[in-house]
């Protein structure tokens, strides 16, 4: 399933990639595979931000912020991988900044 999600991401089918990563998030959480769980959260957030559809502020706060926070928490506390957490924040920050004025406030908050 992870290869399917990665392949959809490479083909720029961000909607399929996001839904597959979302499915993988629950599986990895149940299995307590924390590094995979953090990676699935990271890629789900990136896929959501790269999708061409516009997100409302509430949807962005509910989904993307939660995914970024969970990925960073898992990378730092459960995996002891601070550089991966930094990569997640840098990508999330840049993609939020590109979304427009309301998302720029979220990007500044994450920075």
Secondary structure, DSSP 8 states (H G I E B T S, - for coil): -HHHHHHHHHTT-HHHHHHHHHHHHHHHHHHT-HHHHHHHHHHHHHHHHHSSS---HHHIIIIIHHHHHHHHHIIIIIS--HHHHHHHHHHHHHHHHHT-HHHHHHHHHH-
